[in-house]
């Protein structure tokens, strides 16, 4: 399933990351989905670099949520700086 699986997991991970993160980060549900997908892709790349995942494997659900939370924190940081 590869990239498509990573994107689908990222959709759910983004929604859960938004629920886990306290406060209002801004952005609607589309931004949440995009941040979740980006978090899932980042978790996949970092996992491959560290050796947790082989080529063709994607980040699992928990890794995707953690990646989405990291992306959400970075997004919130830059969103507050620009406002």
Secondary structure, 3 states (H helix, E strand, C coil): CHHHHHHHHHHHHHHHHHHHCCCCCCCCHHHHHHHHHHHHHHHHHHHHHHCCCCCCCCCCHHHHHHHHHHHHHHHHHHHHHHC
